[in-house]
Structures are given as structure tokens and as C-alpha cells.
């Protein structure tokens, strides 16, 4: 009988932890409904800049919940700035045959593109060979492209398949023949031939609302004090300048949010009431230089200046030197598009919940299987950001869960009162 109170206490502790976890799910302050799903597959859910403003800095509080109350795993992807992407394009290998002395490979260039190299994909091997190349438009008459040259297939990488580049004078034959001299040795195991294309990846941006600014010019400098309400992640600023027609100025941007002082501390202030000299307070804020140039569209990439966390205040300083000030008609803020990739079903409704500063980033199995997710998945948008208390049709109703929590807590209270009463009686009798 001595172990019974201990057992009851352990049970009560477990119940308290369980009910605490159930009640903890109610700490979201905002939500947004994912628009209609048309088929069962993976989707990219495009997040709005409004959602970014009302969630944590790195969206660690974001959860997808279906109308049955089930949490849906997702992959979070933020687009990167302008970058290049390489794709391997294969040519058709029409022949790959061997005889006593030669291995012959014929590659088709159907569009007769002007080329000067091949990438040969092959099994890794430590082999040295002599190659020669020729070209033809009918596979009957062959013309030399590159005479005997040395080729080494060995690659020190710890991979079974390797890629080797063969260069040659630029030409536009329809067919290319590569003769590899084996001299009674085993041939190279060539799997494919092709080339790489480099394409510029242009990211997409979403506009950010709530940006206001004030412009002041003095001492040959222009100061633009910007306030973003609510605070948001800013990855790009765009300026519309009407005059002068030609300009090239050095600018400096300072993220005031990194300092714990208030917005008022970042205003331009005179040194004293009768002075024409000004200073900006505080003076030791981190800043980054950029350039205003009339030859290019005035766009500042601020991803690494302001974009890693949400900001509500920053200052831009433009050095005019002896030139007239820039006439800035307007400026606007943007952020790189962020998406969630998740498997969604057409017969369910899905909601995004966020606005819980105590939540940490979720840990899912899905990131280990990224290579199994199609690259060209469908895209779906979300609705407006709403307060968590707003009722939406087809939303998971957790009122019963809340009631269940209160009933459980009431039972725990009754048990505690019972145990306390028994202990007091026992103490009194002793």
C-alpha cells in the first residue's frame, strides 16, 4: 500500500504534462486558409508577405493543420537571389562498338548546333587512351576535327560515375565520331555524352505593405528614414527617381532594428537649437554601402542587410557631394517568395497556424526524401491572415479538446483534494 501514493503522484504528473501539451496548441494567434486543392499530390503553398509579418522571424512557428486536426509535414523553401543553374543535356549515342584496336562512338547533333566540347559520362577507371575526332553530315564521309590527342579517364573522386570534358575546334556537323585506341585493351565504359547549359534563375518577389519614409537633405547628404509597420522581412528596395537625368551616388543603409533603442533614437537631430550641423543617433550602427546609378534600375538587394530577420526601422544615407539632391518620387519594399511543399488531398481543407513565439521549428521526416518529390509540383496560394478566434468553414473545431482539457484538470483537482485530505487525517491521527 505504500507504493500506491507514489503511483498516483506519477500518474498525476503524466496527466499534467499531457494536458499541458494539449492546451499548448491553443497559443497560435493567427491563421490563414490554404486555397482549394484540386487533386491528391504535392503542392507548393506560396506564403504571403502578410503572413511573414505576423509570424516569427524564420517562420519556425508555422504549422499546417487539416480539417481533422492532423499536422501535415512540409518543406520550407525561400527563393535565393539571382543565381545560375546548370542542366546536363544529353546527345544521342548512335553507335558504341569495339574491335581489336578501336572503340568507336558516334554522337548525333540533330540541330547542327555549333559546339566545341562534349561531356562524356563514364564509369570511373584508371586508364590512358589516345583519341581522335572526326565529323560528318551523312555518316558516309568523315572529316578530321582533332587528330590524335591524349585522354586520361581517372578521377580521384569517390564516385562510381565520372564526367570528363573533351574540347575541339568549334564546328557544326550533324554527326561526330570519337575513335578511342585500345591496343588490345578493354574499352572504356561510356554511358552518355552531352553538355551543360547555364541559365540565370530569376527569383520572384512579393510586395510589402506598411512602408513609410521621410526624406531630409542637408550637409550635401540625403537621409531617408524608413518605418515598416508591422515589422517584416525586406529583401529588396526599389526606387523611382525623376531627377537629375544622370547620377551616380554612393548610398549607405543602416538597419536600426538591430539596436535595442527606440525608433525615435534614430531620427536626425541638430547638435543644439541654433546650430545648422546635424548628427544621427546613435552613431555606431552597422551599415552597408551600395550605389545609386542612372544607368541601371535603382534596386537594392537587402537580403543580407535587412532580410534575415524582420525589421521595423532602417535609414538610408545618400552622399550627394556637390550635386543636386536626388528627387525620389517613391520607393517600395519586396521580399523573396517563400513556399511550403507538402502532400495535400483534394477532399480535405488545410489551414496555416502561426503567431506563437514559444514554438520551435518542427522536425519532420520529409527533408530526407526531397529527391522523391517532383520538381514541377502544382502551386496554391493562401487566403488573408485572420485572428485565430475568427470562425472559418471546414476548419478543425477543437472545442471538444478544450473541454476535454478542463474535465481532465477538474479530475486532477479532485484527486489532489482527496489525497491532501487523507494525508491531513493521517497526520492528525499520528
VOVO-974336 format. One line per field, with one value per residue (C-alpha): residue in one letter; residue number from 1; x, y, z. Coordinates in nm, 3 decimals, padded with zeros to 5 digits. Example, Ala and Ser with C-alpha at 12.3 -4.5 7.8 and 13.67 -1.06 7.14 Angstrom:
2
residu: [A,S]
num: [1,2]
u: [01.230,01.367]
v: [-00.450,-00.106]
w: [00.780,00.714]
END
This chain:
430
residu: [X,X,X,X,X,X,X,X,X,X,X,X,X,X,X,X,X,X,X,X,X,X,X,X,X,X,X,X,X,X,X,X,X,X,X,X,X,X,X,X,X,X,X,X,X,X,X,X,X,X,X,X,X,X,X,X,X,X,X,X,X,X,X,X,X,X,X,X,X,X,X,X,X,X,X,X,X,X,X,X,X,X,X,X,X,X,X,X,X,X,X,X,X,X,X,X,X,X,X,X,X,X,X,X,X,X,X,X,X,X,X,X,X,X,X,X,X,X,X,X,X,X,X,X,X,X,X,X,X,X,X,X,X,X,X,X,X,X,X,X,X,X,X,X,X,X,X,X,X,X,X,X,X,X,X,X,X,X,X,X,X,X,X,X,X,X,X,X,X,X,X,X,X,X,X,X,X,X,X,X,X,X,X,X,X,X,X,X,X,X,X,X,X,X,X,X,X,X,X,X,X,X,X,X,X,X,X,X,X,X,X,X,X,X,X,X,X,X,X,X,X,X,X,X,X,X,X,X,X,X,X,X,X,X,X,X,X,X,X,X,X,X,X,X,X,X,X,X,X,X,X,X,X,X,X,X,X,X,X,X,X,X,X,X,X,X,X,X,X,X,X,X,X,X,X,X,X,X,X,X,X,X,X,X,X,X,X,X,X,X,X,X,X,X,X,X,X,X,X,X,X,X,X,X,X,X,X,X,X,X,X,X,X,X,X,X,X,X,X,X,X,X,X,X,X,X,X,X,X,X,X,X,X,X,X,X,X,X,X,X,X,X,X,X,X,X,X,X,X,X,X,X,X,X,X,X,X,X,X,X,X,X,X,X,X,X,X,X,X,X,X,X,X,X,X,X,X,X,X,X,X,X,X,X,X,X,X,X,X,X,X,X,X,X,X,X,X,X,X,X,X,X,X,X,X,X,X,X,X,X,X,X,X,X,X,X,X,X,X,X,X,X,X,X,X,X,X,X,X,X]
num: [1,2,3,4,5,6,7,8,9,10,11,12,13,14,15,16,17,18,19,20,21,22,23,24,25,26,27,28,29,30,31,32,33,34,35,36,37,38,39,40,41,42,43,44,45,46,47,48,49,50,51,52,53,54,55,56,57,58,59,60,61,62,63,64,65,66,67,68,69,70,71,72,73,74,75,76,77,78,79,80,81,82,83,84,85,86,87,88,89,90,91,92,93,94,95,96,97,98,99,100,101,102,103,104,105,106,107,108,109,110,111,112,113,114,115,116,117,118,119,120,121,122,123,124,125,126,127,128,129,130,131,132,133,134,135,136,137,138,139,140,141,142,143,144,145,146,147,148,149,150,151,152,153,154,155,156,157,158,159,160,161,162,163,164,165,166,167,168,169,170,171,172,173,174,175,176,177,178,179,180,181,182,183,184,185,186,187,188,189,190,191,192,193,194,195,196,197,198,199,200,201,202,203,204,205,206,207,208,209,210,211,212,213,214,215,216,217,218,219,220,221,222,223,224,225,226,227,228,229,230,231,232,233,234,235,236,237,238,239,240,241,242,243,244,245,246,247,248,249,250,251,252,253,254,255,256,257,258,259,260,261,262,263,264,265,266,267,268,269,270,271,272,273,274,275,276,277,278,279,280,281,282,283,284,285,286,287,288,289,290,291,292,293,294,295,296,297,298,299,300,301,302,303,304,305,306,307,308,309,310,311,312,313,314,315,316,317,318,319,320,321,322,323,324,325,326,327,328,329,330,331,332,333,334,335,336,337,338,339,340,341,342,343,344,345,346,347,348,349,350,351,352,353,354,355,356,357,358,359,360,361,362,363,364,365,366,367,368,369,370,371,372,373,374,375,376,377,378,379,380,381,382,383,384,385,386,387,388,389,390,391,392,393,394,395,396,397,398,399,400,401,402,403,404,405,406,407,408,409,410,411,412,413,414,415,416,417,418,419,420,421,422,423,424,425,426,427,428,429,430]
u: [00.000,00.297,00.359,00.005,00.051,00.372,00.193,-00.089,00.155,00.342,00.013,-00.090,00.239,00.197,-00.159,-00.044,00.223,-00.026,-00.291,-00.031,00.072,-00.289,-00.354,-00.030,-00.166,-00.403,-00.124,-00.142,-00.268,-00.316,-00.428,-00.480,-00.669,-00.494,-00.700,-00.881,-00.684,-00.786,-00.603,-00.402,-00.038,00.244,00.181,00.389,00.199,00.301,00.320,00.218,00.421,00.130,00.187,00.559,00.479,00.263,00.483,00.824,01.143,01.225,00.870,00.956,00.604,00.430,00.214,-00.022,-00.331,-00.606,-00.976,-00.935,-00.676,-00.379,-00.045,00.095,00.476,00.625,00.947,01.018,01.191,01.290,01.393,01.752,01.879,01.983,02.186,02.286,02.167,02.337,02.144,02.303,02.161,02.230,02.305,02.201,02.478,02.404,02.693,02.929,03.122,03.461,03.707,04.057,04.219,03.949,03.642,03.417,03.143,02.911,02.716,02.428,02.390,02.042,02.010,02.363,02.438,02.777,02.966,03.323,03.307,03.147,03.098,03.144,02.984,03.155,03.239,03.540,03.857,04.233,04.307,04.505,04.396,04.471,04.164,04.084,03.771,03.602,03.273,03.017,02.676,02.578,02.783,02.949,03.223,03.418,03.644,03.907,03.823,04.101,04.386,04.542,04.531,04.588,04.296,04.305,03.983,04.098,03.915,04.018,03.662,03.494,03.217,03.142,03.033,03.251,03.234,03.521,03.530,03.663,03.730,03.779,03.766,03.418,03.211,02.852,02.849,02.541,02.748,03.066,03.286,03.522,03.777,03.949,04.259,04.258,04.558,04.402,04.288,03.939,03.723,03.606,03.252,03.098,02.738,02.634,02.754,02.616,02.676,02.579,02.353,02.376,02.055,02.000,01.747,01.533,01.366,01.012,00.928,00.620,00.545,00.541,00.279,00.315,00.639,00.655,00.952,01.069,01.340,01.569,01.865,02.142,02.521,02.535,02.366,02.015,01.872,01.572,01.424,01.203,00.946,00.785,00.458,00.420,00.783,00.862,01.143,01.274,01.488,01.474,01.411,01.313,01.348,01.180,01.398,01.283,01.587,01.860,01.880,02.232,02.358,02.598,02.595,02.719,02.445,02.457,02.182,02.162,01.933,01.807,01.619,01.948,01.983,01.757,01.684,01.352,01.266,01.281,01.651,01.725,01.589,01.811,01.877,02.055,02.357,02.186,01.893,02.090,02.320,02.294,02.506,02.325,02.404,02.226,02.188,02.328,02.647,02.781,02.512,02.623,02.574,02.632,02.722,02.553,02.525,02.255,02.320,02.102,02.243,02.064,01.735,01.786,01.728,01.899,01.927,01.885,01.855,02.178,02.129,01.767,01.625,01.746,01.510,01.211,01.286,01.070,01.320,01.616,01.794,01.936,02.208,02.298,02.619,02.534,02.880,02.845,02.548,02.183,01.987,01.810,01.439,01.297,00.934,00.864,01.018,00.876,00.983,00.973,01.064,01.171,00.889,00.875,00.689,00.590,00.599,00.356,00.143,-00.221,-00.550,-00.836,-01.110,-00.963,-00.930,-00.598,-00.509,-00.184,-00.148,00.123,00.198,00.331,00.667,00.731,00.728,01.050,01.095,00.924,01.126,00.981,01.098,01.015,01.353,01.522,01.310,01.343,01.474,01.144,00.936,00.864,01.030,00.731,00.467,00.143,00.123,-00.151,-00.198,-00.341,-00.620,-00.592,-00.438,-00.707,-00.712,-00.719,-01.063,-01.232,-01.456,-01.394,-01.600,-01.447,-01.189,-01.087,-01.301,-01.101,-01.370,-01.412,-01.039,-01.054,-01.348,-01.156,-00.865,-01.086,-01.254,-00.912,-00.788,-01.102,-01.043,-00.682,-00.801,-01.050,-00.780,-00.539,-00.802,-00.874,-00.506,-00.447,-00.746,-00.624,-00.276,-00.408,-00.624,-00.328,-00.107,-00.375,-00.416,-00.039]
v: [00.000,00.231,00.239,00.347,00.722,00.725,00.560,00.812,01.104,00.974,00.932,01.285,01.424,01.245,01.373,01.728,01.705,01.560,01.820,02.092,01.982,01.971,02.317,02.446,02.402,02.689,02.952,03.040,03.393,03.394,03.164,03.156,02.907,02.733,02.774,02.482,02.166,02.002,01.666,01.443,01.537,01.756,02.131,02.441,02.671,03.032,03.232,03.597,03.888,03.949,03.607,03.681,03.999,03.812,03.508,03.457,03.576,03.245,03.101,02.842,02.876,02.782,02.466,02.309,02.151,01.976,01.980,01.662,01.826,01.639,01.818,01.796,01.778,02.032,02.160,02.532,02.699,03.063,03.169,03.286,03.593,03.586,03.270,03.041,02.685,02.417,02.144,01.843,01.793,01.454,01.382,01.054,00.797,00.617,00.370,00.243,-00.054,-00.214,-00.417,-00.542,-00.198,00.075,00.174,00.388,00.618,00.814,01.104,01.283,01.662,01.675,02.056,02.104,02.336,02.498,02.320,02.291,02.030,01.711,01.594,01.216,01.037,00.705,00.457,00.556,00.388,00.438,00.431,00.632,00.641,00.813,00.971,01.121,01.304,01.350,01.496,01.420,01.532,01.194,00.934,00.841,01.099,01.186,01.487,01.535,01.766,01.688,01.449,01.215,01.357,01.217,01.126,01.016,00.876,00.851,01.062,01.080,01.133,00.866,00.807,00.525,00.754,01.043,01.314,01.411,01.701,01.674,02.003,02.053,02.329,02.478,02.318,02.231,01.874,01.659,01.357,01.331,01.022,00.960,00.686,00.557,00.347,00.043,-00.156,-00.486,-00.344,-00.341,-00.044,00.247,00.212,00.532,00.584,00.911,01.225,01.576,01.933,02.175,02.474,02.765,02.956,03.255,03.187,03.499,03.494,03.611,03.879,03.984,04.343,04.450,04.688,04.929,05.103,05.477,05.710,06.068,06.241,06.516,06.673,06.876,06.896,06.752,06.432,06.293,06.089,05.858,05.738,05.431,05.271,04.933,04.869,04.589,04.476,04.247,04.076,04.305,04.151,04.426,04.801,04.971,05.345,05.568,05.875,06.151,06.383,06.451,06.256,06.134,06.041,05.806,05.830,05.618,05.516,05.358,05.157,05.104,04.854,05.031,04.723,04.557,04.809,04.793,05.165,05.301,05.439,05.794,05.750,05.716,06.050,06.327,06.573,06.913,06.941,07.232,07.461,07.734,07.501,07.405,07.095,06.767,06.420,06.084,05.899,05.650,05.680,05.322,05.121,04.859,04.973,04.854,05.061,05.042,05.262,05.479,05.478,05.624,05.368,05.083,05.045,05.152,04.833,04.749,04.382,04.391,04.018,04.009,04.355,04.355,04.027,03.770,03.895,04.122,04.492,04.790,05.074,05.150,05.456,05.524,05.785,05.919,06.115,06.389,06.553,06.878,06.759,06.844,06.603,06.308,06.361,06.036,06.013,05.685,05.369,05.024,04.714,04.349,04.011,03.690,03.442,03.169,02.841,02.530,02.197,01.939,01.644,01.759,01.581,01.730,01.614,01.800,02.160,02.293,02.582,02.754,02.844,03.079,03.361,03.152,03.290,02.988,02.731,02.592,02.477,02.142,01.828,01.610,01.304,01.474,01.652,01.310,01.232,01.554,01.366,01.178,01.496,01.611,01.939,02.070,02.048,02.246,02.585,02.705,03.036,03.121,03.345,03.657,03.647,03.624,03.620,03.269,03.330,03.402,03.112,02.963,02.694,02.342,02.437,02.184,02.251,02.182,02.298,01.937,01.915,02.226,02.082,01.758,01.950,02.125,01.797,01.636,01.925,01.905,01.533,01.604,01.871,01.629,01.362,01.613,01.727,01.364,01.283,01.601,01.529,01.174,01.295,01.557,01.295,01.064,01.340,01.434,01.076,01.036]
w: [00.000,00.041,-00.330,-00.415,-00.338,-00.539,-00.830,-00.808,-00.798,-01.103,-01.286,-01.195,-01.323,-01.655,-01.685,-01.614,-01.882,-02.132,-02.068,-02.073,-02.422,-02.541,-02.403,-02.554,-02.907,-02.839,-02.834,-03.205,-03.260,-03.640,-03.917,-04.293,-04.506,-04.795,-05.110,-05.270,-05.352,-05.681,-05.666,-05.437,-05.488,-05.366,-05.370,-05.323,-05.090,-05.165,-04.844,-04.842,-04.707,-04.470,-04.314,-04.279,-04.085,-03.831,-03.775,-03.617,-03.786,-03.953,-03.968,-03.704,-03.558,-03.884,-03.890,-04.145,-03.988,-04.186,-04.103,-03.894,-03.669,-03.820,-03.856,-04.210,-04.265,-04.505,-04.658,-04.619,-04.915,-04.953,-05.303,-05.338,-05.518,-05.882,-05.948,-06.233,-06.278,-06.484,-06.666,-06.833,-07.184,-07.344,-07.707,-07.869,-07.896,-08.222,-08.200,-07.934,-08.066,-08.015,-08.219,-08.168,-08.174,-08.164,-07.969,-08.191,-08.063,-08.296,-08.143,-08.314,-08.315,-08.480,-08.490,-08.620,-08.331,-08.327,-08.049,-07.925,-07.647,-07.521,-07.164,-07.152,-06.858,-06.784,-06.515,-06.311,-06.435,-06.424,-06.797,-07.051,-07.415,-07.746,-07.910,-08.247,-08.360,-08.695,-08.820,-09.091,-09.214,-09.366,-09.172,-09.503,-09.549,-09.236,-09.189,-08.925,-08.633,-08.391,-08.456,-08.204,-07.852,-07.506,-07.275,-06.909,-06.761,-06.400,-06.145,-05.782,-05.660,-05.451,-05.706,-05.948,-06.236,-06.352,-06.618,-06.847,-07.092,-07.446,-07.628,-08.002,-08.265,-08.295,-08.575,-08.665,-08.802,-08.759,-08.653,-08.451,-08.432,-08.142,-08.203,-07.889,-07.944,-07.713,-07.844,-07.740,-07.403,-07.258,-07.369,-07.157,-07.020,-07.165,-07.051,-07.218,-07.393,-07.361,-07.249,-06.975,-07.021,-06.780,-06.715,-06.492,-06.219,-06.175,-05.833,-05.770,-05.515,-05.322,-05.234,-04.870,-04.739,-04.449,-04.560,-04.488,-04.515,-04.467,-04.669,-04.538,-04.717,-04.552,-04.548,-04.902,-04.789,-04.820,-04.533,-04.585,-04.257,-04.320,-04.094,-04.172,-03.987,-03.899,-03.897,-04.187,-04.375,-04.652,-04.927,-05.188,-05.217,-05.543,-05.601,-05.858,-05.919,-06.156,-06.147,-06.228,-06.552,-06.483,-06.139,-05.966,-05.589,-05.301,-05.059,-04.717,-04.548,-04.172,-04.003,-03.692,-03.568,-03.477,-03.194,-02.890,-02.879,-02.999,-03.340,-03.208,-03.129,-03.499,-03.612,-03.748,-03.464,-03.451,-03.224,-03.050,-03.120,-03.304,-03.500,-03.866,-03.807,-03.756,-03.632,-03.645,-03.318,-03.239,-03.447,-03.429,-03.612,-03.868,-04.228,-04.585,-04.892,-05.232,-05.543,-05.699,-06.074,-06.350,-06.599,-06.424,-06.249,-05.889,-05.694,-05.366,-05.273,-04.895,-04.829,-04.630,-04.477,-04.367,-04.493,-04.242,-03.973,-03.960,-03.939,-03.847,-03.893,-04.118,-04.253,-04.600,-04.641,-04.989,-05.044,-05.297,-05.282,-05.485,-05.690,-05.654,-05.432,-05.589,-05.649,-05.512,-05.622,-05.445,-05.305,-05.234,-05.046,-05.151,-05.012,-05.182,-05.226,-04.963,-05.017,-04.824,-05.011,-04.870,-04.977,-04.980,-05.062,-05.260,-05.019,-04.721,-04.607,-04.480,-04.256,-04.163,-03.794,-03.669,-03.427,-03.136,-03.022,-02.795,-03.074,-03.222,-03.581,-03.647,-03.719,-03.997,-04.192,-04.522,-04.574,-04.605,-04.912,-05.111,-05.414,-05.437,-05.460,-05.819,-05.916,-06.115,-05.843,-05.851,-05.681,-05.448,-05.266,-04.925,-04.802,-04.586,-04.240,-03.973,-03.595,-03.453,-03.296,-03.631,-03.739,-04.086,-04.255,-04.266,-04.004,-03.743,-03.435,-03.123,-02.879,-02.764,-02.700,-02.483,-02.292,-02.252,-02.102,-01.847,-01.749,-01.704,-01.493,-01.280,-01.222,-01.124,-00.878,-00.716,-00.679,-00.527,-00.278,-00.187,-00.132,00.066,00.292,00.360,00.438,00.682,00.856,00.888,01.022,01.279,01.396,01.437]
END
